[in-house]
Amino acid sequence: MSLPRALPPKTYNMSRLLVAYITIFAAIWMTTYGMPTNTARCPEGYTDGRFAELCFRLVRTPLSYTKAAATCGSDGGKLITDKNRAKHNYLLKRDFAMSYWVGLDDLKEENTFVWSDGEVLGDFAIFSESYPHQQNADCVVLSRLTNMEWVPSDCEQTFAFVCQKELIW
């Protein structure tokens, strides 16, 4: 009869220990706080754009700029912003199929354009060169006539518009 061989000394397995700690932590967390859920959704009437956690609502009824902004604001939204190339490309893919107001104007100070969220126009700007800035053209339209470039327009003109609002968590 032979004696059993001596077992090698137990090795310290860091990865198993880490998995055990994470499992215990997760169990305690779920017991205390519950299972995390992703319940983000868009407000009623808005579509889930999933761009920077924003939702969008196209309003086809043409209104003046100030009435469009007030309509968006009535439910906590703002006229859509088009602040960078990524969002502009996203808006082009949405194909709202018409020209529409964006939340950009220089109503407070001539030639100082400000977004509907209060941010001053940054480096990204795609004003159409084919439409020179005219007198009383203080509000901006994303125009199908200029390949979806920005066109300063009289704020009393009427266009469709897009409201944006953050996801509800």
C-alpha positions in Angstrom: 0.0 0.0 0.0 1.3 3.3 -0.9 0.9 6.6 1.0 -1.1 9.3 -0.7 1.1 11.9 -2.3 1.3 15.2 -0.6 -0.9 17.8 -2.2 0.9 20.9 -3.4 0.5 23.9 -1.1 -2.6 25.9 -1.9 -1.8 28.8 -4.2 -3.3 32.2 -3.8 -5.6 32.6 -6.8 -6.2 36.3 -7.1 -8.7 36.1 -9.9 -10.9 33.7 -8.0 -10.8 35.9 -4.9 -11.7 38.9 -7.0 -14.7 37.1 -8.5 -15.8 36.1 -5.1 -15.6 39.6 -3.7 -17.5 41.0 -6.7 -20.2 38.4 -6.4 -20.7 39.1 -2.7 -20.7 42.9 -3.3 -23.3 42.5 -6.1 -25.5 40.4 -3.9 -25.3 42.9 -1.1 -26.0 45.8 -3.5 -29.1 44.1 -5.1 -30.4 43.2 -1.7 -30.0 46.8 -0.5 -30.9 48.8 -3.6 -32.7 46.4 -5.9 -32.0 45.3 -9.4 -30.9 48.2 -11.7 -33.3 48.8 -14.5 -33.0 50.9 -17.7 -36.4 52.7 -17.7 -35.3 55.7 -19.7 -38.1 56.7 -22.1 -39.2 59.7 -24.0 -42.0 62.0 -22.9 -45.4 61.5 -24.6 -45.4 62.9 -28.1 -41.6 62.7 -28.5 -39.7 60.1 -30.4 -36.8 58.3 -29.0 -33.9 59.8 -30.8 -31.2 58.3 -28.6 -28.8 61.0 -29.6 -27.1 62.3 -26.4 -30.1 61.1 -24.4 -32.4 63.5 -26.3 -35.9 62.9 -27.6 -37.4 64.8 -30.6 -40.9 66.0 -31.6 -41.5 67.3 -35.1 -44.3 69.9 -35.3 -45.4 70.3 -38.9 -47.7 73.3 -38.2 -45.7 76.4 -39.4 -45.3 79.0 -36.6 -43.2 82.1 -36.1 -39.9 81.5 -34.3 -41.1 82.9 -31.0 -44.4 80.9 -31.1 -42.4 77.8 -32.0 -40.0 78.3 -29.1 -43.0 78.9 -26.8 -44.7 75.7 -28.0 -41.6 73.7 -27.2 -41.2 75.4 -23.9 -44.8 74.7 -22.9 -44.0 71.1 -22.1 -40.4 71.7 -20.9 -38.6 71.3 -24.2 -36.5 73.7 -26.4 -36.2 74.3 -30.1 -33.7 71.8 -31.4 -30.0 72.6 -31.3 -27.5 71.7 -34.0 -24.2 72.4 -32.2 -21.8 70.0 -33.8 -21.1 67.8 -36.8 -22.2 64.6 -35.1 -25.6 66.0 -34.3 -26.0 67.7 -37.6 -25.3 64.4 -39.4 -27.8 62.7 -37.1 -30.4 65.3 -38.0 -29.7 64.8 -41.7 -30.4 61.1 -41.2 -33.7 61.8 -39.5 -34.9 63.4 -42.7 -37.7 65.5 -41.3 -38.5 66.3 -45.0 -38.9 70.0 -44.6 -37.1 73.2 -43.6 -37.6 73.9 -39.9 -36.6 76.4 -37.2 -33.6 75.5 -35.0 -33.1 77.1 -31.6 -30.5 79.7 -32.7 -31.0 83.5 -32.9 -29.3 86.8 -32.4 -32.4 88.6 -31.0 -30.6 90.0 -28.0 -27.5 91.3 -29.7 -27.0 91.6 -33.5 -24.5 89.0 -34.8 -24.1 87.2 -31.5 -26.0 84.0 -32.1 -27.2 82.1 -29.0 -28.7 78.6 -28.8 -32.1 77.9 -27.2 -30.3 76.5 -24.1 -28.4 79.8 -23.6 -25.0 78.7 -25.0 -23.3 81.1 -27.4 -22.7 79.8 -30.9 -19.3 77.9 -30.9 -16.9 76.9 -33.7 -19.4 74.7 -35.5 -21.5 76.9 -37.9 -22.9 76.0 -41.3 -24.5 79.2 -42.5 -25.4 79.0 -46.1 -23.3 81.3 -48.3 -26.0 81.5 -50.9 -28.3 83.4 -48.6 -26.7 86.6 -47.4 -27.7 87.9 -43.9 -30.7 90.3 -44.4 -32.2 92.9 -42.2 -34.4 91.4 -39.5 -33.1 87.9 -40.2 -32.4 87.1 -36.6 -33.6 83.5 -36.4 -32.2 80.4 -38.0 -33.8 77.8 -40.3 -32.3 74.5 -41.2 -33.2 74.8 -44.9 -33.9 72.0 -47.4 -33.3 74.7 -50.2 -29.6 74.9 -49.2 -28.9 71.2 -48.5 -29.8 71.6 -44.8 -27.5 74.5 -44.1 -28.5 77.3 -41.8 -30.3 80.3 -43.2 -31.0 83.4 -41.1 -34.6 84.4 -41.6 -37.1 86.9 -40.4 -38.4 85.5 -37.1 -42.0 86.4 -38.1 -41.9 84.0 -41.0 -43.5 80.6 -40.3 -41.8 77.2 -40.5 -42.2 73.8 -39.0 -40.0 73.1 -36.1 -38.5 70.4 -34.0 -38.5 70.4 -30.2 -35.9 68.5 -28.1 -36.2 67.2 -24.6 -34.1 64.9 -22.4 -35.0 61.3 -21.8 -37.0 60.6 -18.6 -35.2 58.3 -16.3 
